[in-house]
C-alpha cells in the first residue's frame, strides 16, 4: 500500500514539475 501510494502520489508531482518547467 505504501509503495502504491508513493508511486501514485509521485505522478501528479512529476506532472506538475514538468508543467512548471515548460511554463
mmCIF entry with sequence, helices, sheets and N, C-alpha, C, O atoms, coordinates in Angstrom:
data_MODEL
# 
_entry.id   MODEL 
# 
_entity.id                         1 
_entity.type                       polymer 
_entity.pdbx_number_of_molecules   1 
# 
_entity_poly.entity_id                      1 
_entity_poly.type                           'polypeptide(L)' 
_entity_poly.nstd_linkage                   no 
_entity_poly.nstd_monomer                   no 
_entity_poly.pdbx_seq_one_letter_code       
;(UNK)(UNK)(UNK)(UNK)(UNK)(UNK)(UNK)(UNK)(UNK)(UNK)(UNK)(UNK)(UNK)(UNK)(UNK)(UNK)
(UNK)(UNK)(UNK)(UNK)(UNK)(UNK)(UNK)
;
_entity_poly.pdbx_seq_one_letter_code_can   XXXXXXXXXXXXXXXXXXXXXXX 
_entity_poly.pdbx_strand_id                 A 
# 
loop_
_entity_poly_seq.entity_id 
_entity_poly_seq.num 
_entity_poly_seq.mon_id 
_entity_poly_seq.hetero 
1 1  UNK n 
1 2  UNK n 
1 3  UNK n 
1 4  UNK n 
1 5  UNK n 
1 6  UNK n 
1 7  UNK n 
1 8  UNK n 
1 9  UNK n 
1 10 UNK n 
1 11 UNK n 
1 12 UNK n 
1 13 UNK n 
1 14 UNK n 
1 15 UNK n 
1 16 UNK n 
1 17 UNK n 
1 18 UNK n 
1 19 UNK n 
1 20 UNK n 
1 21 UNK n 
1 22 UNK n 
1 23 UNK n 
# 
_struct_asym.id          A 
_struct_asym.entity_id   1 
# 
_struct_conf.conf_type_id            HELX_P 
_struct_conf.id                      HELX_P1 
_struct_conf.pdbx_PDB_helix_id       AA1 
_struct_conf.beg_label_comp_id       UNK 
_struct_conf.beg_label_asym_id       A 
_struct_conf.beg_label_seq_id        2 
_struct_conf.pdbx_beg_PDB_ins_code   ? 
_struct_conf.end_label_comp_id       UNK 
_struct_conf.end_label_asym_id       A 
_struct_conf.end_label_seq_id        22 
_struct_conf.pdbx_end_PDB_ins_code   ? 
_struct_conf.beg_auth_comp_id        UNK 
_struct_conf.beg_auth_asym_id        A 
_struct_conf.beg_auth_seq_id         2 
_struct_conf.end_auth_comp_id        UNK 
_struct_conf.end_auth_asym_id        A 
_struct_conf.end_auth_seq_id         22 
_struct_conf.pdbx_PDB_helix_class    1 
_struct_conf.details                 ? 
_struct_conf.pdbx_PDB_helix_length   21 
# 
_struct_conf_type.id          HELX_P 
_struct_conf_type.criteria    ? 
_struct_conf_type.reference   ? 
# 
loop_
_atom_site.group_PDB 
_atom_site.id 
_atom_site.type_symbol 
_atom_site.label_atom_id 
_atom_site.label_alt_id 
_atom_site.label_comp_id 
_atom_site.label_asym_id 
_atom_site.label_entity_id 
_atom_site.label_seq_id 
_atom_site.pdbx_PDB_ins_code 
_atom_site.Cartn_x 
_atom_site.Cartn_y 
_atom_site.Cartn_z 
_atom_site.occupancy 
_atom_site.B_iso_or_equiv 
_atom_site.pdbx_formal_charge 
_atom_site.auth_seq_id 
_atom_site.auth_comp_id 
_atom_site.auth_asym_id 
_atom_site.auth_atom_id 
_atom_site.pdbx_PDB_model_num 
ATOM 1  N N  . UNK A 1 1  ? 0.834 -1.210 0.000   1.00 0.00 ? 1  UNK A N  1 
ATOM 2  C CA . UNK A 1 1  ? 0.000 0.000  0.000   1.00 0.00 ? 1  UNK A CA 1 
ATOM 3  C C  . UNK A 1 1  ? 0.870 1.263  0.000   1.00 0.00 ? 1  UNK A C  1 
ATOM 4  O O  . UNK A 1 1  ? 0.622 2.198  -0.762  1.00 0.00 ? 1  UNK A O  1 
ATOM 5  N N  . UNK A 1 2  ? 1.871 1.276  0.848   1.00 0.00 ? 2  UNK A N  1 
ATOM 6  C CA . UNK A 1 2  ? 2.759 2.447  0.921   1.00 0.00 ? 2  UNK A CA 1 
ATOM 7  C C  . UNK A 1 2  ? 3.449 2.662  -0.417  1.00 0.00 ? 2  UNK A C  1 
ATOM 8  O O  . UNK A 1 2  ? 3.557 3.793  -0.891  1.00 0.00 ? 2  UNK A O  1 
ATOM 9  N N  . UNK A 1 3  ? 3.914 1.583  -1.020  1.00 0.00 ? 3  UNK A N  1 
ATOM 10 C CA . UNK A 1 3  ? 4.604 1.698  -2.310  1.00 0.00 ? 3  UNK A CA 1 
ATOM 11 C C  . UNK A 1 3  ? 3.649 2.237  -3.366  1.00 0.00 ? 3  UNK A C  1 
ATOM 12 O O  . UNK A 1 3  ? 4.023 3.093  -4.168  1.00 0.00 ? 3  UNK A O  1 
ATOM 13 N N  . UNK A 1 4  ? 2.413 1.734  -3.367  1.00 0.00 ? 4  UNK A N  1 
ATOM 14 C CA . UNK A 1 4  ? 1.416 2.195  -4.341  1.00 0.00 ? 4  UNK A CA 1 
ATOM 15 C C  . UNK A 1 4  ? 1.110 3.670  -4.133  1.00 0.00 ? 4  UNK A C  1 
ATOM 16 O O  . UNK A 1 4  ? 1.010 4.431  -5.095  1.00 0.00 ? 4  UNK A O  1 
ATOM 17 N N  . UNK A 1 5  ? 0.960 4.071  -2.874  1.00 0.00 ? 5  UNK A N  1 
ATOM 18 C CA . UNK A 1 5  ? 0.651 5.470  -2.570  1.00 0.00 ? 5  UNK A CA 1 
ATOM 19 C C  . UNK A 1 5  ? 1.789 6.369  -3.020  1.00 0.00 ? 5  UNK A C  1 
ATOM 20 O O  . UNK A 1 5  ? 1.554 7.442  -3.575  1.00 0.00 ? 5  UNK A O  1 
ATOM 21 N N  . UNK A 1 6  ? 3.021 5.938  -2.784  1.00 0.00 ? 6  UNK A N  1 
ATOM 22 C CA . UNK A 1 6  ? 4.182 6.738  -3.177  1.00 0.00 ? 6  UNK A CA 1 
ATOM 23 C C  . UNK A 1 6  ? 4.248 6.850  -4.697  1.00 0.00 ? 6  UNK A C  1 
ATOM 24 O O  . UNK A 1 6  ? 4.526 7.924  -5.231  1.00 0.00 ? 6  UNK A O  1 
ATOM 25 N N  . UNK A 1 7  ? 3.993 5.742  -5.395  1.00 0.00 ? 7  UNK A N  1 
ATOM 26 C CA . UNK A 1 7  ? 4.040 5.738  -6.861  1.00 0.00 ? 7  UNK A CA 1 
ATOM 27 C C  . UNK A 1 7  ? 2.957 6.638  -7.437  1.00 0.00 ? 7  UNK A C  1 
ATOM 28 O O  . UNK A 1 7  ? 3.221 7.461  -8.314  1.00 0.00 ? 7  UNK A O  1 
ATOM 29 N N  . UNK A 1 8  ? 1.738 6.475  -6.939  1.00 0.00 ? 8  UNK A N  1 
ATOM 30 C CA . UNK A 1 8  ? 0.604 7.279  -7.429  1.00 0.00 ? 8  UNK A CA 1 
ATOM 31 C C  . UNK A 1 8  ? 0.788 8.738  -7.035  1.00 0.00 ? 8  UNK A C  1 
ATOM 32 O O  . UNK A 1 8  ? 0.471 9.635  -7.817  1.00 0.00 ? 8  UNK A O  1 
ATOM 33 N N  . UNK A 1 9  ? 1.291 8.980  -5.844  1.00 0.00 ? 9  UNK A N  1 
ATOM 34 C CA . UNK A 1 9  ? 1.481 10.342 -5.360  1.00 0.00 ? 9  UNK A CA 1 
ATOM 35 C C  . UNK A 1 9  ? 2.582 11.052 -6.122  1.00 0.00 ? 9  UNK A C  1 
ATOM 36 O O  . UNK A 1 9  ? 2.556 12.277 -6.250  1.00 0.00 ? 9  UNK A O  1 
ATOM 37 N N  . UNK A 1 10 ? 3.564 10.289 -6.639  1.00 0.00 ? 10 UNK A N  1 
ATOM 38 C CA . UNK A 1 10 ? 4.682 10.901 -7.359  1.00 0.00 ? 10 UNK A CA 1 
ATOM 39 C C  . UNK A 1 10 ? 4.259 11.329 -8.763  1.00 0.00 ? 10 UNK A C  1 
ATOM 40 O O  . UNK A 1 10 ? 4.868 12.226 -9.345  1.00 0.00 ? 10 UNK A O  1 
ATOM 41 N N  . UNK A 1 11 ? 3.223 10.697 -9.309  1.00 0.00 ? 11 UNK A N  1 
ATOM 42 C CA . UNK A 1 11 ? 2.779 11.029 -10.672 1.00 0.00 ? 11 UNK A CA 1 
ATOM 43 C C  . UNK A 1 11 ? 2.326 12.483 -10.793 1.00 0.00 ? 11 UNK A C  1 
ATOM 44 O O  . UNK A 1 11 ? 2.833 13.194 -11.661 1.00 0.00 ? 11 UNK A O  1 
ATOM 45 N N  . UNK A 1 12 ? 1.398 12.954 -9.968  1.00 0.00 ? 12 UNK A N  1 
ATOM 46 C CA . UNK A 1 12 ? 0.942 14.355 -10.067 1.00 0.00 ? 12 UNK A CA 1 
ATOM 47 C C  . UNK A 1 12 ? 2.085 15.318 -9.815  1.00 0.00 ? 12 UNK A C  1 
ATOM 48 O O  . UNK A 1 12 ? 2.148 16.381 -10.433 1.00 0.00 ? 12 UNK A O  1 
ATOM 49 N N  . UNK A 1 13 ? 2.985 14.963 -8.919  1.00 0.00 ? 13 UNK A N  1 
ATOM 50 C CA . UNK A 1 13 ? 4.127 15.830 -8.595  1.00 0.00 ? 13 UNK A CA 1 
ATOM 51 C C  . UNK A 1 13 ? 5.032 15.968 -9.808  1.00 0.00 ? 13 UNK A C  1 
ATOM 52 O O  . UNK A 1 13 ? 5.468 17.070 -10.142 1.00 0.00 ? 13 UNK A O  1 
ATOM 53 N N  . UNK A 1 14 ? 5.315 14.853 -10.465 1.00 0.00 ? 14 UNK A N  1 
ATOM 54 C CA . UNK A 1 14 ? 6.178 14.880 -11.647 1.00 0.00 ? 14 UNK A CA 1 
ATOM 55 C C  . UNK A 1 14 ? 5.507 15.659 -12.768 1.00 0.00 ? 14 UNK A C  1 
ATOM 56 O O  . UNK A 1 14 ? 6.164 16.425 -13.473 1.00 0.00 ? 14 UNK A O  1 
ATOM 57 N N  . UNK A 1 15 ? 4.198 15.469 -12.937 1.00 0.00 ? 15 UNK A N  1 
ATOM 58 C CA . UNK A 1 15 ? 3.463 16.192 -13.979 1.00 0.00 ? 15 UNK A CA 1 
ATOM 59 C C  . UNK A 1 15 ? 3.463 17.681 -13.686 1.00 0.00 ? 15 UNK A C  1 
ATOM 60 O O  . UNK A 1 15 ? 3.656 18.494 -14.590 1.00 0.00 ? 15 UNK A O  1 
ATOM 61 N N  . UNK A 1 16 ? 3.251 18.040 -12.435 1.00 0.00 ? 16 UNK A N  1 
ATOM 62 C CA . UNK A 1 16 ? 3.223 19.449 -12.037 1.00 0.00 ? 16 UNK A CA 1 
ATOM 63 C C  . UNK A 1 16 ? 4.591 20.072 -12.268 1.00 0.00 ? 16 UNK A C  1 
ATOM 64 O O  . UNK A 1 16 ? 4.679 21.198 -12.759 1.00 0.00 ? 16 UNK A O  1 
ATOM 65 N N  . UNK A 1 17 ? 5.666 19.356 -11.922 1.00 0.00 ? 17 UNK A N  1 
ATOM 66 C CA . UNK A 1 17 ? 7.017 19.878 -12.095 1.00 0.00 ? 17 UNK A CA 1 
ATOM 67 C C  . UNK A 1 17 ? 7.308 20.060 -13.576 1.00 0.00 ? 17 UNK A C  1 
ATOM 68 O O  . UNK A 1 17 ? 7.942 21.039 -13.969 1.00 0.00 ? 17 UNK A O  1 
ATOM 69 N N  . UNK A 1 18 ? 6.849 19.126 -14.401 1.00 0.00 ? 18 UNK A N  1 
ATOM 70 C CA . UNK A 1 18 ? 7.060 19.223 -15.847 1.00 0.00 ? 18 UNK A CA 1 
ATOM 71 C C  . UNK A 1 18 ? 6.330 20.437 -16.408 1.00 0.00 ? 18 UNK A C  1 
ATOM 72 O O  . UNK A 1 18 ? 6.870 21.154 -17.250 1.00 0.00 ? 18 UNK A O  1 
ATOM 73 N N  . UNK A 1 19 ? 5.116 20.667 -15.947 1.00 0.00 ? 19 UNK A N  1 
ATOM 74 C CA . UNK A 1 19 ? 4.331 21.817 -16.407 1.00 0.00 ? 19 UNK A CA 1 
ATOM 75 C C  . UNK A 1 19 ? 5.016 23.111 -15.985 1.00 0.00 ? 19 UNK A C  1 
ATOM 76 O O  . UNK A 1 19 ? 5.075 24.066 -16.759 1.00 0.00 ? 19 UNK A O  1 
ATOM 77 N N  . UNK A 1 20 ? 5.532 23.143 -14.762 1.00 0.00 ? 20 UNK A N  1 
ATOM 78 C CA . UNK A 1 20 ? 6.213 24.340 -14.264 1.00 0.00 ? 20 UNK A CA 1 
ATOM 79 C C  . UNK A 1 20 ? 7.456 24.603 -15.107 1.00 0.00 ? 20 UNK A C  1 
ATOM 80 O O  . UNK A 1 20 ? 7.765 25.749 -15.430 1.00 0.00 ? 20 UNK A O  1 
ATOM 81 N N  . UNK A 1 21 ? 8.165 23.536 -15.459 1.00 0.00 ? 21 UNK A N  1 
ATOM 82 C CA . UNK A 1 21 ? 9.391 23.687 -16.250 1.00 0.00 ? 21 UNK A CA 1 
ATOM 83 C C  . UNK A 1 21 ? 9.050 24.195 -17.649 1.00 0.00 ? 21 UNK A C  1 
ATOM 84 O O  . UNK A 1 21 ? 9.736 25.066 -18.184 1.00 0.00 ? 21 UNK A O  1 
ATOM 85 N N  . UNK A 1 22 ? 7.985 23.645 -18.236 1.00 0.00 ? 22 UNK A N  1 
ATOM 86 C CA . UNK A 1 22 ? 7.595 24.053 -19.591 1.00 0.00 ? 22 UNK A CA 1 
ATOM 87 C C  . UNK A 1 22 ? 7.078 25.487 -19.576 1.00 0.00 ? 22 UNK A C  1 
ATOM 88 O O  . UNK A 1 22 ? 7.296 26.239 -20.525 1.00 0.00 ? 22 UNK A O  1 
ATOM 89 N N  . UNK A 1 23 ? 6.386 25.869 -18.488 1.00 0.00 ? 23 UNK A N  1 
ATOM 90 C CA . UNK A 1 23 ? 5.873 27.234 -18.367 1.00 0.00 ? 23 UNK A CA 1 
ATOM 91 C C  . UNK A 1 23 ? 7.025 28.144 -17.979 1.00 0.00 ? 23 UNK A C  1 
ATOM 92 O O  . UNK A 1 23 ? 6.832 29.350 -17.819 1.00 0.00 ? 23 UNK A O  1 
# 
